[in-house]
Amino acid sequence: MSAEGRLVLCADDDEDILSLVSLRLRRAGFDVATATDGEEAVQIARSRRPALAVLDVMMPRRTGYQVLEELRGDESLRDIKVILLSARVQESDVARGLDAGADAYLAKPFKAQELVAKIEELLGSGASPEPAGN
């Protein structure tokens, strides 16, 4: 996979989650761009064209749903894979995310290893280079 194909955009207003996810993805061999709100996430998506975006559902300035809607509505961005993260895990919440075009919906709290595995699956890049157990 090309270097461009390994760029992941992570957007979350919780700095601790953002740091953890970024660290784990970098260890797994991904390039990572981060955003702390939905508006910044859209700007980064437009300028950097990531292969995949990990979006918190509840963010300031634009929710993960709104960012997803913008990505899916833009011809040049609609192929970006999207994983939504949320503490809201009612069946209706998950259905809303998937119906809006998300490729996956993960419940918080989540295991970083689970997120990396889902990203690898969606990007079709095989097993993570990160050793098991880290």
Secondary structure, 3 states (H helix, E strand, C coil): CCCHHHEEEEECCCHHHHHHHHHHHHHCCCEEEEECCHHHHHHHHHHHCCCEEEEECCCCCCCHHHHHHHHHHCCCCCCCEEEEEECCCCHHHHHHHHHCCCCEEEECCCCHHHHHHHHHHHHCCCCCCCCCCC
